[in-house]
Structures are given as C-alpha cells and as structure tokens.
Amino acid sequence: MQRIARRPARLAALAAVPVLLIAGCSSGSDSGSGTAQDAKESAGAASAPPKLAAAKYSTIPDPCKALSKGTVEDLVPEAEKAAGKASKSSDTSSRGTCSWNGLDGYQYRWLDVTYQRFESVEGIGSAEEQAKERFASQLKQSAGEAKDAARKDLKDLGDQAVRLSWKAKDDGEEYRRATVVARTANVVVIVNYNGAGFEDGKTPKAKTVEDGAAKAAGEAVAAVDKAAKK
C-alpha cells in the first residue's frame, strides 16, 4: 500500500518539469525579441540624415533701395531714373535686380545690383551650401565674360567677395567695367558697374570704376542684414 501511494506523487513531480522548461524558454525568447527590436531602432536612428541648418536670412532688401541716394548720384550722375529700374521677379523675397544708367555730358555710367537668396532643401542642401555654390558659379561666369580681368579678393565684405576689373569695347566705344560677386550667409549679391567717355569724353580710370563697384557692393551687402532686422 505504501509503494502504490508514492507513485502518483512522483508522476506529478515529473510532469511539472516540462512546464518549468517551457516557461524558461518562453521567457528567454521574449527577452531576445526585445533586444533585437531595440537594436533595430538604434540602427535606424543612427542612419537618419542630420537636419539641415536653417537659412539665416528669410528675405532680401528691395534692390532699388539698397543704395543710398548719395551713392547713386555719385556713381551715376544724371541718372535717367534716380529711383532705379526694377526687374520683374516672381518671388521678391528671394530674387531681385535694380539698375541705373545716366549720361552726364559725354560721360556714361551703368550700375546694377542683384540679390539671390537660398532656402535649405532636403535632398539639395542647406541654404548656405547652395549660396556658396551659386557664388562660385557666378564668379566663374563673370570671369568668363571678362577677358583678362584683374581679380581681387575683398576680405572685409560679407563672407566671401571678389572684384573683377577689365576693359572692353562695344560699338567702337571703350568701357571700363567692374563686377563684384559677394556672399553673406545664404544670400548672393552681384554688382556691375561700368562707364565710358563718348565722343571726346575720356574713359574713366580703372580705380574710379573699381572703387565705385566696391562701394555699391558694400552698401548692398549691409542692406541684407538691415532688412532682416526690420
């Protein structure tokens, strides 16, 4: 009788072993799954591209108001339109050009100011990176149009600035020309200034045109920061 009584208890003990083993396996499987998920999420976060830096400037100044009245009068005496002539733009917060021209006796002068602003765009680049690329391409284009141009880096103008100066002939008249390509953060500024002496008038000196272009560019670049603070 004693031998028969112990048998059910032994069977019950043996039957409990698989339950414990199954429970242990189940617990281990859940733990492994969580670790894999965490690793996957961490890898995804690590591979995510960094966010692009926001554009410093969200607008540009009115190019026809970028230069002082005195500067326009000095560089373009007897300008046909003292307030300047604005070119059409579909987005005045990103692009704009204004020009002045005048004939004072036999002395002819032309001046224009152009702004181009960039925004950070995923897949294209940050606003400043795009402005740097535009600065380089515009400088290359201007240098290509200017045969034997003298180049000078303007270190105190914006983040980057280069002035090109050269002589050119058009319809038999000799012109002295200067172009300044500058960049301040995400805005590119282009200034063209040239002059000629018609008939008996003398061609303006290189320094006169170079200094005039640099002066206009300095005011045009400063106007970008002023517009942002309004």
Buried (B, 14 or more C-beta within 10 A) or exposed (E): EEEEEEEEEEEEEEEEEEEEEEEEEEEEEEEEEEEEEEEEEEEEEEEEEEEBEEBBBBBBBBBBBBBEEEBBBBBBEBBEBEEBBBEEBEEBBBBBBBBBBBBEEEBBBBBBBBBBBBBBEEEEBBBBBBBBBBBBEBBEEBBEEBEEBEEBEBEEBBBBBBBBBBBBEEEEBEBBBBBBBBBBBBBBBBBBBBBBBEEEBEBBEBEBBBBBBBBBBBBBBBBBBEBBEE
